[in-house]
Amino acid sequence: MRSIFVIHSNSYERIHYAFCMANTAAALDHEVTIFFASNSIKCISDDESWKELIGSKKYSTTEINDHYKNNNVVSFIELINSSIELNVKFFYCSMLKNITNIPKKFIKGLKVKSASLSIIFSNKNNDAKIIFI
């Protein structure tokens, strides 16, 4: 089974949960792709830009992440490292090159490729579950 997570949000909590779902699917032997469709691509840069994601009305992204860690919920970086270990594939929309800054370096061990939307809608993905975040 294939699962494709299209991430368009800049919300820390939404992206965190998308990684939770993606890693769970990968652990259950799904072929998982995370496709970044906005400047949320910055959340996987090697300079900790994930901290610039949108937090909640009350708490910053860092405060939410610390709260998660202190309450035995996996942190953002732990989720990304798990996705690497689980062989999740990472892509970003090729149109992003025209509208935002693509990070020059990504988190160590993360391989990210540019791709068009056709990667989502190709015939090989006819049976894929597509989740838009």
N, C-alpha and C positions, 0 to 999 in steps of 0.2 A: 504494500500500500504506500502511496505517496501523499505527503502532506506539504503544502506550500503556505508559508506565512508571509503575507504582504504587509510590511510595516510602513505605515504612512504617518503615524502619530509621533508626537514629540513628548508624550507623557511618560515619565519614568515608570509609573505603576503599570501602564498598559504594555510597555515594552518588556518590563520585568516579567509580567504574566505571559506574554507571547513566548519569551524564552523558556518559561516553565512548561508551557504546553508543547513547544517544539522539542525540548529535551525529553519529555515524557514520551512523545510519539517516537522519537529516535530510540529510546530505551526499549520500546515495544517493537523494534525492528521495522519501523516505517522509514522510508527514504524521505528525509526532511530537507527542505530548502527554505531559507529565510531570504526574502527579497525586499531590500530597502527601496522605498518609493518616494522618499522625501529627504530633507536634510537630517533626518534621524540617523542617517549613515554615520554622523559624527559620534554616535554613542559607542562605536567600536574602534575609534581611533586610539592610537597608543598614548595619547596625552591626557587621558582621563576626561575627555569632553563629555562623557556620559553624565558628569555632574552638572552639565548645563541643560540637561533635559528639564522639562517642566515638572515641578513637584506638585504638592497640593496647595490649597489656599492657606493652610496652617503651617506646613512643613516644607523645607527645602528637600531637594533630591538626596543630598548627603544625609540629612536627618532621617529620611524615610529608610534609606539603605542601612544606616546604623541601627535603627529600630528593628528592622528585619533581622539583622545579624544577632542583635541582643536577645531576640525571641526565637532563635533557632530556625529562622527562615533564610534560605540561601541568599547570599549577596549577589549583586549584579555581576561582578567580576567572576565569582564562582560559577554563575550560570553560563557565562561566555566560555570559561575554561571547560566546563562540562560539555558544552555543545561542540567544542573542538574534539574532545575525547570521543564523543558519540558520532563523529563524522557528519555533522550537519553541514550542508553546503550553503555558502553565502554569496549573494549577488546584490548588485545595486542597479537600478534602472539607468541605462545608458544616457537617457535624457538629462539626468542630474548633472552631468559634466557641463551642460549649458546654463544651469541655473543656480548651482551652489558649489561650494568648495569641497571636493572629494579629499578625504584625508590622504596624506602622502604615505603614512605608515599606519598599520592597523595593530591591534593587540597581538602580542607575540604568539605565533602559531596559527593565527587566523588567516586563511586564504580567502580573498574576496575578489570576485570578478565582475566586470561590467557585462550586462546583458540587456537585450530588448525585452519588451513585454511578451514577445512570442515564446519566451522560455516558459511562461505560465500557461499559455494557451496552445502549446504544441500538441500534436496527436499523442505523444507518449504520456502526456499528463491528462488525458481524457478522464481517467478514473481518479485523479488526484482530488484530495480535499483542499480547497482553497479557503484560507481564513484571512480576512482583511482586518487589520488592527489600525 
